[in-house]
Amino acid sequence: MDQERTLLIVAVGVAVAVGCFVLWGPGTFRTKKKKGHIVGLLNLGHTCFLNTLLQGLASCPTVLDWLLQHKDINEDSLVSALRTVLLVLNGEHDSTVSDPYAPTAVISALIRHSWVISPGEQDAHELFHVLLETLEEEMTASSGKNGSLSDVLLLPDRCGQGDDSGVSISSKKSVPNGEINCDGDQHSLLSPVSRFRPIRRIRAGGSDPTAPSVETLPLHSQPNPPPFRGTLTSQLKCTECGFKSALRFDKFDTLSLHLPSVRGLRLTLQMLLDNFVRTETVKDVTCTNCSKGQEKPVQTTAMKTLNFGKLPKCLCLHIVRTTWNKDGSAWKRDDFVDFPEFLIMDNYTHSQVQRNARKMVNTLDSDKTKDVPLKFPSNGSSHVPPQQTESAAPRARHMYRLKAVVVHTGDVNSGHFVTYRKGPINSLIRHRWFFTSDMVVRRATMCDALLSNAYMLFYERCVLPETRFV
């Protein structure tokens, strides 16, 4: 009797097991579909620099929309690999995937484009430029269309008024120079001017055009530029005659913001941006106007102004944290930089600076008979910080919202990359914040993100109602 009962129990167990296999298949405990949930990433060996960047990009809906516009590119491309990974991370991929997910397709695509990623010396910021450069190459080759001048420059609709004699064009990957190399899971924060070149490109003939800071692109190269692409305007004004040079436009994908040399200050992101656009004095400049009628070119001193010509859909800010001593040794600065959830960029644009200048002139003319002193920026710049502008928030048309924060933990010789990011935009968790560290994904708060020591910040432009400006 006991033997029959045992056989019956075994038979029932086998039947249940077979039923489970038929219903759910053999991969039930290896894979799971997480619709609308953030998926973690496997560390494939010092690849947290890649994982942190992928999570940051996945938090920006505009980036995914940009990639989805190029579904016609072959499956082996970086466009296809990156699009798939971002959909997986946001729980929006149609197929069942592993959690954590292995982003091997992205690395394989980069290798097919001759990129060599050496172990132990990688940086999330440097990889960001590598990804954008490769994506643009694939999209350009796929489209084969010629773009217009405005496609290349992303020029603003109105550049302001002045005595500009022309337009000068160039292209910059990151502005300004002085990028940081933060490497893998065991990092060393090293300058790109050192002998370490972790991510390099090897082409036929042995050339290695690694990480150029300035690059000239043909007119047909960007039919659909990256959402991080913006333009900077710069201009020289002679202090002797007041003549203004041609307005120069430089393209950028990220902004590298340097910390002030003085330690112990309460730093804010607005302070770093103010410093970025601060007017500079340039000596020994040949002035075209002063040289008229002279036998030799006249060298004068000029004031250089820098502003934003056109702001991108997604704004990537890179806080430079490596400092080099006189003896050549490097150390990492852990200064906390206070950054907001909503960032207003209006007063950093060339058009707004022109409006502010005209308002100052009009105010000066109307107050000639009054004894009312005017307050100008202490650094001599025509830029007016946001806090000095009345009713800035209601009139803002260049407002950005924080989407992700990339953090480097550790010292100059070792460390790890982690990310704070918003939930997927098309999910019920779109207003929540999450902490990601490779395969680890857990709930966080916006305060956790705002109190972190940011290395890279991802902002996305807010869609605002039309506002009339005077």
Secondary structure, DSSP 4 states (H G I P E B T S, - for coil): -HHHHHHHHHHHHHHHHHHHHHHH-TTTTTB---TTSPPPB---SS-HHHHHHHHHHHT-HHHHHHHHTTTTS-TTSHHHHHHHHHHHHTT--SS--BSSB--HHHHHHHHHTTEEE-TT---HHHHHHHHHHHHHHHHHHHH-PPPPHHHHH---S----S----EEEEEBSEESS---B--SSS---B-TTSS---EEE--TTS----S-SB----GGG-SS--TT-EEEEEEEEETTT--B-PEEEEEESEEEEEPPSSSS--EEHHHHHHHHT--EEEEEEEPTTTTTT-SSPPEEEEEEEEEEEE--SEEEEEEE-EEE-TTS-EEE----EE--SEEE-GGGBHHHHHHHHHHHHHHHHHTTTS--PPP--TTS-S---GGGSTTHHHH-SSEEEEEEEEEEEE-SS-EEEEEEEEPPTTSTTTT-EEEEETTEEEEE-HHHHHTS-EEEEEEEE---------
